[in-house]
């Protein structure tokens, strides 16, 4: 008699799913960085290459598994062309996007950053605060959910001083006194604490850093503040004109008030 060929045993797909899912999680974990820097850019062609290089090299020298996320907010100068030199750098990601403003651009960077790293650091691209002050932030991170800079030796005109003071009073009134420089662009934050906040912030928010400072600063034992030397910009110009400050102050105040009410309802 001829032997009847044995049919292969079917592999049940549900038996494979746990292994596939486990491999996917391991892949995501291996790709996740320890730190991501979020840097919005607008018309900084004169200095942006040097700024990116300084921050990238600082993280490398500190042995941090890091990524720089540079968001070009529709610059009208040669910023996009200047950033092309980092196209092959595995530690630098450049996003060229239509202009939406500083706040929405930061918010986009945060939302992307919390997916890609355990810690999120934000700094502006104008070279006013240097990376040599970052090491002290990184050393102290394990004790806190966020570490905020305090701009030291900062020079402002009268209008900007009033705007800064108003922002500080508003955040303290609604959220408490945990953060001293509420809009500082030199801040290190845990991604898992930042993620629910940036999800709740509306896309068109002018100053998301104010709202983030408020929510994180409620738990005063989990945040700290450190002086950071502030230098006047050496290149480019300030994109926010003094003539628009009062209009912006009213808009930011309204957005902060509405967000405060929403977060109380949502329990953030």
C-alpha positions in Angstrom: 0.0 0.0 0.0 1.1 3.5 -0.8 1.6 5.6 2.3 -0.9 8.5 2.6 1.1 11.8 2.7 0.8 13.6 6.0 -0.8 17.0 5.8 1.1 19.7 7.7 -0.4 20.7 10.9 -2.0 24.1 10.6 -0.5 26.8 12.7 -3.2 28.6 14.6 -2.7 32.3 14.1 -3.7 33.2 17.6 -0.7 31.2 19.0 1.6 33.5 17.0 0.1 36.8 18.1 1.7 37.0 21.5 5.2 36.4 20.1 4.6 39.0 17.3 3.3 41.5 19.8 6.2 40.9 22.1 8.7 41.4 19.3 6.9 44.7 18.4 7.2 46.0 21.9 10.9 45.0 22.1 11.5 46.8 18.8 9.8 50.0 20.1 11.8 49.9 23.3 15.1 49.5 21.5 14.3 52.5 19.3 13.1 54.7 22.1 15.7 57.3 23.2 16.6 58.5 26.7 16.2 62.1 25.6 14.7 64.2 22.8 15.4 67.9 22.3 12.5 69.9 20.8 13.7 73.0 19.0 11.4 75.3 17.0 13.1 77.4 14.4 12.1 80.5 12.5 14.5 82.5 10.3 17.7 81.5 12.1 19.8 80.7 9.1 22.8 82.6 10.5 23.1 80.5 13.6 21.1 77.3 13.4 23.8 75.0 12.1 26.1 76.0 15.0 23.3 75.7 17.6 22.3 72.2 16.4 26.0 71.0 16.4 26.6 72.3 19.9 23.6 70.6 21.4 24.2 67.3 19.5 27.8 67.3 20.6 26.9 68.1 24.2 24.5 65.1 24.5 27.1 62.9 22.8 29.8 63.9 25.3 27.5 63.2 28.2 26.8 59.7 26.8 23.1 60.3 26.4 21.1 58.3 23.8 19.4 61.3 22.3 17.7 62.9 19.3 17.3 66.5 18.2 13.9 67.2 16.8 14.3 70.5 14.8 11.0 72.0 13.6 11.4 74.7 10.9 8.3 76.8 11.1 8.0 78.0 7.5 11.2 80.1 7.7 11.5 82.7 4.9 15.3 82.8 4.9 17.8 80.0 4.2 17.1 78.0 7.3 15.7 75.0 5.5 18.7 74.9 3.1 21.1 75.2 6.0 19.5 72.3 7.9 20.0 70.0 4.9 23.5 69.3 6.1 22.0 67.2 8.9 20.0 65.0 6.5 22.3 61.9 7.1 22.7 62.5 10.9 20.9 59.7 12.8 20.6 61.9 15.8 19.0 64.9 14.1 15.5 64.9 12.7 14.4 68.0 10.8 10.7 68.7 10.1 10.0 71.5 7.5 6.4 72.6 8.1 4.1 75.5 7.1 4.2 78.5 9.4 1.8 78.2 12.3 3.6 80.2 15.0 6.0 79.4 17.9 3.4 77.9 20.3 1.7 75.4 17.9 5.2 74.4 16.6 6.4 73.6 20.1 3.2 71.7 20.8 3.7 69.6 17.7 7.3 68.9 18.8 6.2 67.8 22.3 3.5 65.5 21.0 6.0 63.8 18.7 8.7 63.8 21.4 6.8 62.0 24.1 6.4 59.1 21.7 10.1 58.8 21.1 12.0 59.4 24.3 11.7 59.1 28.1 12.7 62.7 28.7 11.8 65.8 26.7 14.0 68.9 26.7 12.9 72.2 25.0 15.2 75.0 24.0 14.8 77.8 21.4 17.1 78.1 18.4 18.3 81.7 19.0 21.4 80.6 20.9 20.4 82.7 24.0 21.0 79.9 26.5 23.9 77.5 26.1 24.2 73.7 26.4 27.0 73.8 28.9 24.4 74.4 31.6 22.4 71.3 30.7 24.6 68.7 32.5 23.3 69.9 35.9 19.7 69.4 34.8 20.5 65.9 33.6 22.2 64.9 36.8 19.2 65.8 38.9 16.5 64.4 36.7 15.7 61.3 38.8 14.4 63.2 41.7 11.8 65.3 39.7 9.2 65.2 37.0 10.5 68.5 35.6 13.4 70.9 35.9 12.8 74.5 34.8 15.4 77.1 34.0 15.2 80.7 35.4 16.6 83.1 32.9 19.4 84.9 34.7 20.7 88.3 33.5 17.9 88.6 31.0 17.4 92.0 29.4 13.9 93.0 28.4 12.1 96.2 27.3 9.3 97.5 29.5 6.6 95.9 27.4 8.0 92.4 27.7 8.7 92.8 31.4 5.0 93.6 31.9 4.0 90.6 29.7 6.3 88.3 31.6 5.0 89.5 35.0 1.4 89.1 33.9 2.0 85.6 32.7 3.7 84.7 36.0 0.8 86.1 38.0 -1.8 84.3 35.9 -0.1 80.9 36.2 0.4 81.3 40.0 -3.2 82.4 40.5 -4.6 79.3 38.7 -1.9 76.7 39.3 0.4 77.8 42.2 4.0 78.8 42.6 5.9 75.7 41.6 7.5 77.2 38.5 9.3 80.6 38.8 10.0 81.4 35.1 6.7 80.1 33.6 7.5 80.5 29.9 11.2 79.6 30.0 12.5 77.8 26.9 15.0 75.7 28.9 13.1 72.9 30.5 13.5 69.1 31.1 10.4 67.1 31.5 9.4 63.4 32.0 7.6 62.2 28.8 5.0 60.2 30.7 4.0 63.3 32.8 4.1 65.6 29.7 2.1 63.4 27.4 -1.4 63.8 28.9 -0.9 67.6 29.2 0.1 68.2 25.6 -2.8 66.0 24.5 -5.2 68.2 26.3 -3.8 71.6 25.1 -5.6 73.0 22.1 -3.7 73.0 18.8 -3.7 76.8 18.4 -2.4 77.7 21.8 -0.1 80.7 21.7 2.0 79.8 24.7 1.7 76.1 25.6 4.8 76.3 27.9 2.7 78.5 30.3 0.1 75.8 30.6 2.6 73.0 31.0 4.4 75.0 33.7 1.1 75.4 35.5 0.0 71.8 35.5 3.5 70.3 36.3 4.1 73.1 38.9 1.0 72.1 41.0 3.1 69.3 42.5 5.8 71.5 44.0 7.8 68.6 45.4 8.2 67.1 41.9 9.6 70.2 40.2 12.6 72.4 40.7 14.1 75.6 39.3 17.7 76.4 38.4 19.3 79.6 37.2 20.4 79.6 33.5 22.6 82.3 32.1 20.7 84.2 29.4 22.6 86.0 26.7 21.2 88.5 24.1 20.8 87.1 20.7 23.7 87.8 18.4 22.0 87.0 15.1 18.5 87.4 13.6 15.7 89.5 15.0 12.9 88.9 17.4 9.8 87.7 15.5 7.3 88.9 18.1 6.8 92.7 17.6 6.3 94.9 20.6 3.3 96.5 19.0 1.4 93.2 19.2 2.3 92.4 22.8 -1.0 93.6 24.4 -3.1 91.7 21.9 -1.1 88.6 22.5 -1.3 89.1 26.3 -5.1 89.1 26.1 -5.2 86.0 23.9 -2.8 84.1 26.1 -4.7 85.1 29.2 -8.0 83.9 27.8 -6.5 80.6 26.6 -4.9 80.0 30.1 -8.1 80.7 31.9 -10.1 78.3 29.6 -7.4 75.6 29.9 -7.4 76.0 33.7 -11.2 75.3 33.8 -10.9 72.3 31.5 -8.1 70.7 33.4 -10.0 71.0 36.7 -12.9 69.2 35.0 -10.6 66.5 33.5 -8.5 66.1 36.6 -5.1 66.8 35.1 
